């Protein structure tokens, strides 16, 4: 009873925060809860600076996990794929899904094998998806997805025709049951191990953009547009999809 009351008090405190998403029994982080965050801004930042998410679902009691592109627009996450996709078909029928996003920021090398780790930022979203059927909303999501992957690209390309729209499914997941978990900083060794003559620390990771490579069939007279020359990965943009 005391633990339940303590947890209830903690949840009440989280609910009182202006931008918090109240944890549920499914999203409350139990392992190393100090690394949990239910702050909406933190969750959105992790989603917005990732290009790929993984969608977990079950069909006929068989589990599947599929990587795909995503975009957050307001308080919903959108994923897309082929209209023939089993995952999208199952999710559109109300099958519960789990969406995860993970950034690996570096390795954490400790003095002991047990305390080796990684620095990371991750999000889990649980819920039931809804198939987007309104044509205008569908186009808006596809624009958001293209511009999330490559800002400014939508204004430079041919937009989907009716056949392409019909061949593409878009799912909408409300971000109402979600949590983040993060780790940063140095290894946390046992006190006795700090005296050991063993190197310990971090190996940070960074992903960089290389020089754009033109399509082999591109007309050589077509210049490289500014949004391609100036491309930056989402983590380096400092802006969010809205």
FIKEKE-344118 format. One record per residue: residue number from 1; residue in one letter; x, y, z of N, C-alpha, C in turn. Coordinates in nm, 2 decimals. Each point is the difference from the previous one (the first is absolute). Layout:
<sites>
{site NUM 'A' {X Y Z} {X Y Z} {X Y Z}}
...
</sites>
This chain:
<sites>
{site 1 'X' {0.08 -0.12 0.00} {-0.08 0.12 0.00} {0.09 0.13 0.00}}
{site 2 'X' {0.10 -0.01 0.08} {0.09 0.12 0.01} {0.06 0.03 -0.14}}
{site 3 'X' {0.05 -0.11 -0.07} {0.06 0.02 -0.13} {-0.10 0.06 -0.10}}
{site 4 'X' {-0.13 -0.06 0.01} {-0.10 0.06 -0.09} {-0.03 0.14 0.02}}
{site 5 'X' {0.00 0.04 0.13} {-0.03 0.14 0.03} {0.12 0.08 -0.05}}
{site 6 'X' {0.12 -0.05 0.02} {0.12 0.08 -0.04} {0.00 0.02 -0.15}}
{site 7 'X' {-0.04 -0.11 -0.08} {-0.01 0.01 -0.14} {-0.11 0.10 -0.04}}
{site 8 'X' {-0.11 -0.01 0.07} {-0.11 0.09 -0.03} {0.04 0.14 0.02}}
{site 9 'X' {0.07 0.03 0.10} {0.05 0.14 0.03} {0.10 0.04 -0.11}}
{site 10 'X' {0.08 -0.09 -0.04} {0.10 0.04 -0.11} {-0.08 0.03 -0.13}}
{site 11 'X' {-0.10 -0.09 -0.03} {-0.08 0.03 -0.12} {-0.08 0.13 0.01}}
{site 12 'X' {-0.05 0.03 0.11} {-0.07 0.13 0.02} {0.10 0.11 -0.03}}
{site 13 'X' {0.12 -0.01 0.05} {0.10 0.10 -0.02} {0.03 0.02 -0.15}}
{site 14 'X' {0.01 -0.11 -0.07} {0.02 0.00 -0.15} {-0.12 0.06 -0.07}}
{site 15 'X' {-0.12 -0.03 0.05} {-0.12 0.06 -0.07} {-0.01 0.15 0.02}}
{site 16 'X' {0.06 0.05 0.10} {-0.01 0.14 0.03} {0.10 0.08 -0.09}}
{site 17 'X' {0.09 -0.07 -0.06} {0.10 0.08 -0.08} {-0.07 0.03 -0.13}}
{site 18 'X' {0.02 0.12 -0.05} {-0.08 0.06 -0.11} {0.02 -0.09 -0.13}}
{site 19 'X' {0.12 -0.05 -0.03} {0.02 -0.07 -0.12} {0.02 -0.15 0.02}}
{site 20 'X' {-0.05 -0.05 0.11} {0.02 -0.14 0.03} {-0.11 -0.09 -0.07}}
{site 21 'X' {0.04 -0.12 -0.04} {-0.09 -0.10 -0.04} {-0.01 -0.10 0.11}}
{site 22 'X' {-0.12 -0.01 0.06} {-0.02 -0.08 0.12} {0.04 -0.15 -0.03}}
{site 23 'X' {0.09 -0.06 0.08} {0.04 -0.14 -0.03} {-0.11 -0.09 0.03}}
{site 24 'X' {-0.01 -0.11 -0.07} {-0.10 -0.10 0.03} {0.07 -0.13 0.05}}
{site 25 'X' {-0.07 -0.10 0.04} {0.06 -0.12 0.04} {0.09 -0.06 -0.11}}
{site 26 'X' {-0.03 0.03 -0.12} {0.08 -0.06 -0.11} {0.12 0.09 -0.04}}
{site 27 'X' {-0.01 0.13 0.03} {0.11 0.08 -0.05} {0.09 0.05 0.12}}
{site 28 'X' {-0.04 -0.02 0.12} {0.09 0.04 0.11} {0.13 -0.08 0.00}}
{site 29 'X' {0.11 0.07 0.00} {0.13 -0.07 0.00} {0.03 -0.06 0.14}}
{site 30 'X' {0.02 -0.13 0.00} {0.02 -0.07 0.13} {0.15 -0.03 0.02}}
{site 31 'X' {0.07 -0.03 -0.11} {0.15 -0.02 0.01} {0.07 0.13 -0.01}}
{site 32 'X' {0.08 0.04 0.11} {0.07 0.13 0.00} {-0.10 0.12 -0.02}}
{site 33 'X' {-0.10 0.01 0.08} {-0.10 0.11 -0.02} {0.05 0.14 0.00}}
{site 34 'X' {0.12 0.02 0.06} {0.06 0.13 0.00} {0.03 0.05 -0.15}}
{site 35 'X' {0.02 -0.10 -0.09} {0.03 0.04 -0.14} {-0.13 0.03 -0.08}}
{site 36 'X' {-0.11 -0.02 0.06} {-0.13 0.02 -0.07} {-0.03 0.15 -0.02}}
{site 37 'X' {-0.07 0.03 -0.10} {-0.05 0.13 -0.02} {-0.14 -0.01 -0.07}}
{site 38 'X' {-0.10 0.07 0.06} {-0.13 0.00 -0.05} {-0.03 0.14 -0.06}}
{site 39 'X' {0.10 0.08 -0.01} {-0.01 0.14 -0.05} {-0.03 0.00 -0.15}}
{site 40 'X' {-0.11 0.06 -0.03} {-0.04 0.00 -0.14} {0.11 0.06 -0.10}}
{site 41 'X' {0.06 0.11 0.05} {0.10 0.06 -0.09} {0.12 -0.09 -0.02}}
{site 42 'X' {0.04 -0.08 0.11} {0.11 -0.09 -0.02} {-0.04 -0.12 -0.09}}
{site 43 'X' {-0.12 -0.05 0.01} {-0.05 -0.10 -0.08} {0.00 0.04 -0.15}}
{site 44 'X' {-0.06 0.12 -0.02} {-0.01 0.05 -0.14} {0.14 0.03 -0.06}}
{site 45 'X' {0.09 0.05 0.08} {0.14 0.02 -0.05} {0.06 -0.13 -0.05}}
{site 46 'X' {-0.02 -0.11 0.07} {0.06 -0.13 -0.04} {-0.07 -0.04 -0.13}}
{site 47 'X' {-0.13 0.01 0.00} {-0.07 -0.04 -0.13} {0.04 0.09 -0.12}}
{site 48 'X' {0.01 0.13 0.03} {0.03 0.09 -0.12} {0.14 -0.01 -0.05}}
{site 49 'X' {0.09 -0.05 0.08} {0.14 0.00 -0.04} {0.04 -0.14 -0.05}}
{site 50 'X' {-0.10 -0.09 -0.02} {0.02 -0.13 -0.06} {-0.06 -0.02 -0.13}}
{site 51 'X' {0.07 -0.07 -0.09} {-0.06 -0.03 -0.13} {-0.07 -0.13 -0.01}}
{site 52 'X' {0.03 -0.09 0.09} {-0.06 -0.14 -0.01} {-0.06 -0.04 0.14}}
{site 53 'X' {-0.12 -0.06 -0.01} {-0.06 -0.06 0.12} {-0.02 -0.15 -0.02}}
{site 54 'X' {-0.02 -0.07 0.10} {-0.04 -0.14 -0.01} {-0.14 -0.02 0.06}}
{site 55 'X' {-0.08 -0.07 -0.08} {-0.14 -0.03 0.04} {-0.01 -0.15 0.03}}
{site 56 'X' {-0.05 -0.02 0.12} {-0.02 -0.14 0.04} {-0.15 -0.03 0.01}}
{site 57 'X' {-0.04 -0.12 -0.05} {-0.14 -0.03 0.00} {-0.01 -0.16 -0.01}}
{site 58 'X' {-0.12 -0.05 0.01} {-0.02 -0.15 -0.01} {-0.11 -0.03 -0.10}}
{site 59 'X' {0.02 -0.10 -0.07} {-0.10 -0.05 -0.10} {-0.01 -0.15 0.03}}
{site 60 'X' {-0.12 -0.05 0.04} {-0.03 -0.14 0.03} {0.10 -0.05 0.10}}
{site 61 'X' {0.02 0.09 0.11} {0.09 -0.04 0.11} {0.15 0.00 -0.03}}
{site 62 'X' {0.03 0.04 -0.13} {0.14 0.00 -0.04} {0.05 0.14 0.01}}
{site 63 'X' {0.11 0.03 0.08} {0.05 0.13 0.01} {0.09 0.04 -0.12}}
{site 64 'X' {-0.01 0.13 -0.03} {0.08 0.06 -0.11} {0.05 0.14 0.05}}
{site 65 'X' {0.12 0.03 -0.06} {0.05 0.14 0.02} {0.05 0.05 -0.13}}
{site 66 'X' {-0.05 0.11 -0.05} {0.03 0.05 -0.13} {0.06 0.14 0.01}}
{site 67 'X' {0.12 0.03 -0.06} {0.05 0.14 -0.01} {-0.07 0.08 -0.10}}
{site 68 'X' {-0.03 0.12 0.02} {-0.06 0.09 -0.10} {0.03 0.15 0.03}}
{site 69 'X' {-0.03 0.08 -0.09} {0.01 0.15 0.02} {-0.12 0.05 0.08}}
{site 70 'X' {0.01 0.11 0.06} {-0.11 0.06 0.08} {0.02 0.15 0.00}}
{site 71 'X' {-0.11 0.06 0.04} {0.00 0.15 0.03} {-0.10 0.03 0.11}}
{site 72 'X' {0.04 0.09 0.08} {-0.09 0.05 0.11} {-0.06 0.13 -0.05}}
{site 73 'X' {-0.14 0.01 0.00} {-0.07 0.12 -0.03} {-0.09 0.03 0.12}}
{site 74 'X' {0.03 0.11 0.07} {-0.08 0.03 0.12} {0.02 -0.11 0.10}}
{site 75 'X' {-0.11 -0.06 0.05} {0.00 -0.10 0.10} {-0.03 -0.14 -0.05}}
{site 76 'X' {0.04 -0.02 -0.13} {-0.02 -0.13 -0.06} {0.12 -0.04 -0.08}}
{site 77 'X' {0.03 -0.13 0.00} {0.11 -0.06 -0.08} {-0.06 -0.06 -0.12}}
{site 78 'X' {0.06 0.02 -0.11} {-0.05 -0.06 -0.13} {0.11 -0.09 -0.05}}
{site 79 'X' {-0.05 -0.12 -0.05} {0.09 -0.09 -0.08} {-0.07 -0.04 -0.13}}
{site 80 'X' {0.08 -0.03 -0.09} {-0.06 -0.03 -0.13} {0.07 -0.12 -0.06}}
{site 81 'X' {-0.07 -0.06 -0.10} {0.06 -0.11 -0.07} {-0.10 -0.05 -0.11}}
{site 82 'X' {0.03 -0.11 -0.06} {-0.08 -0.05 -0.11} {-0.14 -0.04 0.05}}
{site 83 'X' {-0.10 0.02 -0.08} {-0.14 -0.04 0.04} {-0.01 -0.15 0.01}}
{site 84 'X' {0.10 -0.07 -0.05} {0.00 -0.15 0.01} {0.07 -0.05 0.12}}
{site 85 'X' {0.06 0.10 0.08} {0.08 -0.04 0.12} {-0.09 -0.07 0.10}}
{site 86 'X' {0.05 -0.12 0.05} {-0.08 -0.07 0.10} {0.00 0.08 0.13}}
{site 87 'X' {0.11 0.06 0.03} {0.01 0.08 0.12} {-0.10 0.12 0.00}}
{site 88 'X' {-0.01 0.07 -0.11} {-0.09 0.11 -0.01} {-0.14 -0.04 0.00}}
{site 89 'X' {-0.03 -0.12 -0.07} {-0.13 -0.05 0.00} {-0.05 -0.04 0.13}}
{site 90 'X' {0.09 -0.07 0.08} {-0.04 -0.04 0.13} {-0.02 0.11 0.10}}
{site 91 'X' {0.09 0.10 -0.01} {-0.02 0.12 0.09} {-0.12 0.08 -0.04}}
{site 92 'X' {-0.03 0.01 -0.12} {-0.12 0.07 -0.05} {-0.13 -0.06 0.05}}
{site 93 'X' {0.00 -0.13 0.03} {-0.11 -0.07 0.05} {-0.01 0.01 0.16}}
{site 94 'X' {0.09 0.07 0.06} {-0.01 0.02 0.14} {0.09 -0.08 0.08}}
{site 95 'X' {0.09 -0.08 -0.06} {0.10 -0.08 0.07} {0.09 0.09 0.08}}
{site 96 'X' {0.02 -0.02 0.13} {0.09 0.09 0.08} {0.14 -0.01 -0.06}}
{site 97 'X' {0.07 0.11 0.00} {0.14 0.01 -0.05} {0.09 0.07 0.11}}
{site 98 'X' {0.12 -0.03 -0.02} {0.11 0.07 0.08} {0.09 0.06 -0.10}}
{site 99 'X' {0.03 0.13 0.02} {0.10 0.07 -0.08} {0.12 0.04 0.08}}
{site 100 'X' {0.12 -0.03 -0.04} {0.12 0.04 0.07} {0.09 0.08 -0.09}}
{site 101 'X' {0.07 0.09 0.07} {0.11 0.08 -0.07} {0.12 0.00 0.10}}
{site 102 'X' {0.12 -0.03 -0.06} {0.12 0.00 0.09} {0.11 0.08 -0.07}}
{site 103 'X' {0.07 0.08 0.07} {0.12 0.06 -0.04} {0.12 -0.06 0.08}}
{site 104 'X' {0.10 -0.04 -0.06} {0.12 -0.04 0.08} {0.10 0.11 -0.01}}
{site 105 'X' {0.04 0.06 0.11} {0.09 0.12 0.00} {0.14 -0.04 0.03}}
{site 106 'X' {0.03 -0.12 0.04} {0.14 -0.04 0.03} {0.01 -0.12 0.09}}
{site 107 'X' {0.12 -0.05 0.01} {0.03 -0.12 0.08} {0.05 0.05 0.14}}
{site 108 'X' {-0.04 -0.07 0.10} {0.05 0.03 0.13} {0.09 -0.12 0.05}}
{site 109 'X' {0.13 0.03 0.01} {0.09 -0.11 0.04} {0.04 0.02 0.14}}
{site 110 'X' {-0.04 -0.10 0.08} {0.02 0.00 0.15} {0.12 -0.08 0.03}}
{site 111 'X' {0.04 0.00 0.13} {0.11 -0.08 0.05} {-0.04 -0.14 0.02}}
{site 112 'X' {-0.13 -0.03 0.01} {-0.04 -0.14 0.01} {-0.09 -0.03 -0.11}}
{site 113 'X' {-0.01 -0.13 -0.04} {-0.08 -0.04 -0.11} {-0.15 0.03 0.03}}
{site 114 'X' {-0.04 -0.01 0.13} {-0.14 0.01 0.04} {-0.05 0.14 -0.03}}
{site 115 'X' {0.08 0.10 0.01} {-0.04 0.14 -0.01} {0.02 0.06 -0.13}}
{site 116 'X' {0.04 -0.07 -0.10} {0.01 0.05 -0.14} {-0.15 0.03 -0.04}}
{site 117 'X' {-0.01 0.11 -0.08} {-0.13 0.04 -0.04} {0.00 0.08 -0.13}}
{site 118 'X' {-0.11 0.06 -0.04} {0.00 0.09 -0.11} {-0.08 0.13 0.05}}
{site 119 'X' {0.04 0.11 -0.06} {-0.08 0.12 0.02} {-0.11 0.00 -0.11}}
{site 120 'X' {-0.12 0.03 0.04} {-0.11 -0.02 -0.10} {-0.11 0.10 0.04}}
{site 121 'X' {-0.10 0.01 -0.10} {-0.12 0.07 0.02} {-0.11 -0.08 -0.07}}
{site 122 'X' {-0.10 -0.04 0.07} {-0.10 -0.09 -0.06} {-0.14 0.04 0.04}}
{site 123 'X' {-0.10 -0.04 -0.09} {-0.14 0.02 0.03} {-0.08 -0.12 -0.04}}
{site 124 'X' {-0.10 -0.03 0.08} {-0.10 -0.10 -0.03} {-0.13 0.06 0.00}}
{site 125 'X' {-0.08 -0.03 -0.10} {-0.14 0.05 -0.02} {-0.09 -0.13 -0.01}}
{site 126 'X' {-0.10 -0.01 0.08} {-0.10 -0.11 -0.01} {-0.13 0.06 -0.04}}
{site 127 'X' {-0.08 -0.08 -0.07} {-0.13 0.04 -0.03} {-0.06 -0.07 -0.12}}
{site 128 'X' {-0.12 0.04 -0.04} {-0.06 -0.05 -0.12} {0.00 0.11 -0.11}}
{site 129 'X' {0.04 -0.04 -0.12} {0.01 0.09 -0.11} {-0.13 0.01 -0.08}}
{site 130 'X' {-0.01 0.11 -0.07} {-0.11 0.03 -0.08} {0.04 0.02 -0.14}}
{site 131 'X' {-0.07 -0.06 -0.10} {0.04 0.02 -0.14} {-0.05 0.14 -0.04}}
{site 132 'X' {0.09 0.07 -0.06} {-0.03 0.14 -0.06} {-0.07 -0.02 -0.13}}
{site 133 'X' {-0.12 0.04 -0.01} {-0.08 -0.02 -0.13} {-0.03 0.13 -0.07}}
{site 134 'X' {0.00 0.12 0.08} {-0.02 0.13 -0.06} {0.12 0.03 -0.10}}
{site 135 'X' {-0.04 0.03 -0.12} {0.11 0.03 -0.10} {0.09 0.12 0.04}}
{site 136 'X' {-0.07 0.10 0.05} {0.08 0.12 0.03} {0.10 -0.03 0.12}}
{site 137 'X' {-0.05 -0.07 0.10} {0.08 -0.03 0.11} {0.12 -0.09 -0.04}}
{site 138 'X' {-0.04 -0.10 -0.09} {0.11 -0.09 -0.05} {0.11 0.08 -0.07}}
{site 139 'X' {-0.04 0.09 -0.09} {0.10 0.08 -0.07} {0.08 0.08 0.10}}
{site 140 'X' {-0.07 0.06 0.10} {0.07 0.08 0.10} {0.11 -0.09 0.08}}
{site 141 'X' {-0.04 -0.12 0.03} {0.09 -0.09 0.07} {0.12 -0.04 -0.09}}
{site 142 'X' {-0.02 -0.02 -0.13} {0.10 -0.04 -0.09} {0.10 0.12 -0.02}}
{site 143 'X' {-0.06 0.12 -0.01} {0.08 0.12 0.00} {0.09 0.01 0.12}}
{site 144 'X' {-0.06 -0.02 0.12} {0.07 0.01 0.13} {0.11 -0.11 0.00}}
{site 145 'X' {-0.03 -0.12 -0.05} {0.10 -0.10 0.00} {0.12 0.03 -0.09}}
{site 146 'X' {-0.03 0.05 -0.12} {0.11 0.04 -0.10} {0.08 0.11 0.06}}
{site 147 'X' {-0.06 0.10 0.06} {0.07 0.11 0.05} {0.07 -0.03 0.13}}
{site 148 'X' {-0.05 -0.10 0.07} {0.08 -0.05 0.12} {0.13 -0.06 -0.04}}
{site 149 'X' {-0.01 -0.09 -0.10} {0.12 -0.07 -0.05} {0.09 0.10 -0.07}}
{site 150 'X' {-0.05 0.09 -0.08} {0.08 0.10 -0.07} {-0.07 0.13 -0.01}}
{site 151 'X' {0.02 0.09 0.09} {-0.07 0.13 0.01} {0.00 0.08 -0.13}}
{site 152 'X' {-0.12 0.04 -0.05} {0.00 0.08 -0.12} {-0.02 -0.08 -0.12}}
{site 153 'X' {0.01 -0.14 0.01} {-0.01 -0.08 -0.12} {-0.13 0.00 -0.07}}
{site 154 'X' {-0.11 0.01 0.08} {-0.14 -0.01 -0.05} {-0.02 0.10 -0.11}}
{site 155 'X' {0.05 0.11 0.01} {-0.02 0.11 -0.10} {0.08 -0.02 -0.13}}
{site 156 'X' {0.08 -0.10 0.00} {0.09 -0.02 -0.12} {-0.03 -0.13 -0.07}}
{site 157 'X' {-0.11 -0.07 0.04} {-0.02 -0.13 -0.06} {-0.15 -0.01 -0.06}}
{site 158 'X' {-0.02 -0.11 -0.08} {-0.13 -0.03 -0.04} {-0.08 -0.06 0.11}}
{site 159 'X' {-0.12 0.05 0.03} {-0.08 -0.05 0.11} {-0.07 -0.13 -0.04}}
{site 160 'X' {-0.05 -0.08 0.09} {-0.06 -0.13 -0.03} {-0.13 0.02 -0.08}}
{site 161 'X' {-0.02 -0.09 -0.10} {-0.12 0.00 -0.07} {-0.10 -0.10 0.07}}
{site 162 'X' {-0.12 -0.01 -0.06} {-0.10 -0.08 0.07} {0.04 -0.14 0.01}}
{site 163 'X' {0.06 -0.06 -0.10} {0.04 -0.14 0.00} {0.11 -0.02 0.11}}
{site 164 'X' {0.09 0.09 0.02} {0.10 -0.01 0.10} {-0.06 0.02 0.14}}
{site 165 'X' {-0.09 0.09 0.01} {-0.07 0.02 0.13} {-0.08 -0.13 0.04}}
{site 166 'X' {-0.06 -0.06 -0.10} {-0.08 -0.12 0.03} {0.10 -0.12 0.04}}
{site 167 'X' {0.12 0.00 -0.05} {0.09 -0.11 0.03} {0.08 0.02 0.13}}
{site 168 'X' {-0.03 0.12 0.07} {0.07 0.03 0.12} {-0.10 0.01 0.12}}
{site 169 'X' {0.04 -0.06 0.11} {-0.08 0.01 0.12} {0.07 0.08 0.10}}
{site 170 'X' {-0.07 0.08 0.07} {0.05 0.09 0.11} {-0.07 -0.03 0.12}}
{site 171 'X' {0.07 -0.02 0.11} {-0.06 -0.03 0.13} {0.03 0.11 0.10}}
{site 172 'X' {-0.10 0.03 0.08} {0.01 0.11 0.10} {0.00 -0.06 0.14}}
{site 173 'X' {0.09 0.03 0.08} {0.01 -0.05 0.14} {0.00 0.12 0.10}}
{site 174 'X' {-0.10 0.01 0.09} {0.00 0.11 0.09} {0.11 -0.02 0.10}}
{site 175 'X' {0.07 0.10 0.04} {0.11 -0.01 0.09} {-0.05 0.03 0.14}}
{site 176 'X' {-0.07 -0.09 0.06} {-0.07 0.01 0.13} {0.05 -0.10 0.10}}
{site 177 'X' {0.07 -0.11 -0.05} {0.06 -0.10 0.09} {0.14 -0.02 -0.05}}
{site 178 'X' {0.09 0.08 0.06} {0.14 0.00 -0.04} {0.09 0.03 0.11}}
{site 179 'X' {0.12 -0.04 -0.01} {0.11 0.03 0.10} {0.13 0.00 -0.07}}
{site 180 'X' {0.10 0.08 0.05} {0.13 0.00 -0.05} {0.10 -0.05 0.11}}
{site 181 'X' {0.11 -0.05 -0.05} {0.11 -0.05 0.10} {0.13 0.05 -0.06}}
{site 182 'X' {0.08 0.06 0.08} {0.13 0.06 -0.04} {0.11 -0.04 0.09}}
{site 183 'X' {0.12 -0.01 -0.06} {0.12 -0.01 0.08} {0.11 0.09 -0.07}}
{site 184 'X' {0.08 0.07 0.09} {0.11 0.08 -0.05} {0.11 0.00 0.11}}
{site 185 'X' {0.12 0.04 -0.04} {0.10 0.01 0.10} {0.10 -0.12 0.01}}
{site 186 'X' {0.08 0.01 0.10} {0.11 -0.10 0.02} {-0.06 -0.13 0.06}}
{site 187 'X' {0.09 -0.10 0.00} {-0.04 -0.13 0.06} {-0.02 0.02 0.15}}
{site 188 'X' {-0.08 -0.08 0.06} {-0.03 0.00 0.14} {0.05 -0.13 0.06}}
{site 189 'X' {0.13 0.00 0.03} {0.07 -0.12 0.06} {-0.03 -0.01 0.15}}
{site 190 'X' {0.03 -0.12 0.05} {0.00 -0.03 0.14} {0.11 0.09 0.06}}
{site 191 'X' {-0.02 0.05 0.12} {0.10 0.08 0.07} {0.14 -0.06 0.00}}
{site 192 'X' {0.00 -0.13 0.03} {0.13 -0.07 0.01} {0.08 -0.01 -0.13}}
{site 193 'X' {-0.08 0.01 -0.11} {0.07 -0.02 -0.13} {0.06 0.13 -0.05}}
{site 194 'X' {-0.03 0.12 0.05} {0.06 0.12 -0.04} {0.15 0.00 0.02}}
{site 195 'X' {0.05 -0.08 0.09} {0.15 0.00 0.02} {0.07 -0.09 -0.10}}
{site 196 'X' {-0.07 -0.08 -0.08} {0.06 -0.09 -0.09} {0.07 0.07 -0.11}}
{site 197 'X' {0.12 -0.04 -0.05} {0.07 0.06 -0.11} {-0.06 -0.03 -0.14}}
{site 198 'X' {-0.12 0.03 -0.02} {-0.08 -0.04 -0.12} {-0.06 0.13 -0.06}}
{site 199 'X' {0.03 0.02 -0.13} {-0.06 0.12 -0.06} {-0.15 -0.02 -0.01}}
{site 200 'X' {-0.07 0.11 0.03} {-0.15 0.00 0.00} {-0.04 0.14 -0.06}}
{site 201 'X' {-0.12 0.00 -0.06} {-0.05 0.13 -0.06} {-0.10 -0.03 -0.10}}
{site 202 'X' {-0.01 0.10 -0.09} {-0.10 -0.01 -0.11} {0.06 0.00 -0.14}}
{site 203 'X' {-0.07 -0.06 -0.09} {0.04 0.01 -0.14} {-0.13 0.06 -0.07}}
{site 204 'X' {0.00 0.13 -0.02} {-0.12 0.07 -0.06} {-0.02 -0.05 -0.15}}
{site 205 'X' {-0.12 0.00 -0.04} {-0.03 -0.03 -0.14} {-0.05 0.13 -0.07}}
{site 206 'X' {0.02 0.01 -0.13} {-0.06 0.11 -0.08} {-0.02 -0.06 -0.14}}
{site 207 'X' {-0.12 0.04 -0.05} {-0.03 -0.04 -0.14} {0.01 0.13 -0.08}}
{site 208 'X' {0.07 -0.01 -0.12} {0.01 0.12 -0.08} {-0.05 -0.02 -0.14}}
{site 209 'X' {-0.03 0.11 -0.07} {-0.05 0.00 -0.13} {0.12 0.01 -0.10}}
{site 210 'X' {0.00 -0.09 -0.10} {0.11 0.00 -0.10} {-0.05 0.09 -0.12}}
{site 211 'X' {0.09 0.01 -0.09} {-0.03 0.08 -0.12} {-0.11 -0.06 -0.08}}
{site 212 'X' {-0.10 0.07 -0.04} {-0.11 -0.06 -0.08} {0.05 -0.06 -0.13}}
{site 213 'X' {-0.06 -0.11 -0.04} {0.04 -0.07 -0.13} {-0.12 0.00 -0.09}}
{site 214 'X' {0.02 0.06 -0.12} {-0.11 0.01 -0.09} {-0.03 -0.13 -0.07}}
{site 215 'X' {-0.13 -0.01 -0.03} {-0.05 -0.12 -0.07} {0.07 -0.01 -0.13}}
{site 216 'X' {0.04 -0.13 -0.04} {0.07 -0.02 -0.12} {-0.07 0.05 -0.12}}
{site 217 'X' {-0.13 0.00 0.00} {-0.08 0.05 -0.11} {-0.05 0.14 0.01}}
{site 218 'X' {0.06 0.07 0.09} {-0.04 0.15 0.02} {0.06 0.08 -0.12}}
{site 219 'X' {-0.08 0.09 -0.05} {0.05 0.10 -0.10} {0.11 0.08 0.07}}
{site 220 'X' {0.11 0.00 -0.06} {0.12 0.08 0.06} {-0.03 0.15 0.01}}
{site 221 'X' {-0.10 0.05 -0.07} {-0.02 0.14 0.00} {-0.09 0.04 0.12}}
{site 222 'X' {-0.05 -0.10 0.07} {-0.09 0.03 0.12} {0.09 0.03 0.12}}
{site 223 'X' {-0.01 0.12 0.06} {0.09 0.03 0.11} {-0.04 -0.07 0.13}}
{site 224 'X' {0.09 -0.01 0.09} {-0.03 -0.06 0.13} {-0.08 0.10 0.08}}
{site 225 'X' {-0.12 -0.02 0.05} {-0.08 0.10 0.07} {0.06 0.03 0.14}}
{site 226 'X' {-0.03 0.11 0.05} {0.06 0.04 0.13} {-0.04 -0.09 0.11}}
{site 227 'X' {-0.12 -0.06 0.00} {-0.04 -0.08 0.11} {0.08 -0.13 0.00}}
{site 228 'X' {0.06 -0.04 -0.11} {0.09 -0.12 -0.01} {0.14 0.04 0.05}}
{site 229 'X' {0.05 0.11 -0.05} {0.13 0.04 0.03} {0.01 0.03 0.15}}
{site 230 'X' {-0.10 0.06 0.06} {0.00 0.04 0.14} {-0.06 -0.10 0.09}}
{site 231 'X' {-0.02 -0.12 -0.05} {-0.07 -0.10 0.08} {0.07 -0.03 0.14}}
{site 232 'X' {-0.08 -0.01 0.10} {0.04 -0.04 0.13} {-0.09 -0.11 0.06}}
{site 233 'X' {0.06 -0.09 0.07} {-0.08 -0.10 0.07} {-0.09 0.06 0.10}}
{site 234 'X' {-0.11 -0.06 0.03} {-0.10 0.06 0.09} {0.06 0.04 0.14}}
{site 235 'X' {0.10 -0.08 0.05} {0.05 0.04 0.13} {0.08 0.13 0.00}}
{site 236 'X' {0.03 0.05 -0.12} {0.08 0.12 -0.01} {-0.08 0.12 -0.05}}
{site 237 'X' {-0.13 -0.02 -0.02} {-0.08 0.11 -0.05} {-0.05 0.10 0.10}}
{site 238 'X' {-0.03 -0.05 0.12} {-0.05 0.08 0.11} {-0.14 0.05 -0.03}}
{site 239 'X' {-0.07 -0.07 -0.08} {-0.14 0.04 -0.03} {-0.09 -0.12 0.00}}
{site 240 'X' {-0.13 0.01 0.02} {-0.09 -0.11 0.01} {-0.11 0.02 -0.11}}
{site 241 'X' {-0.05 -0.12 -0.04} {-0.11 0.00 -0.09} {-0.12 0.05 0.07}}
{site 242 'X' {-0.08 0.09 -0.05} {-0.12 0.05 0.07} {-0.11 0.01 -0.10}}
</sites>
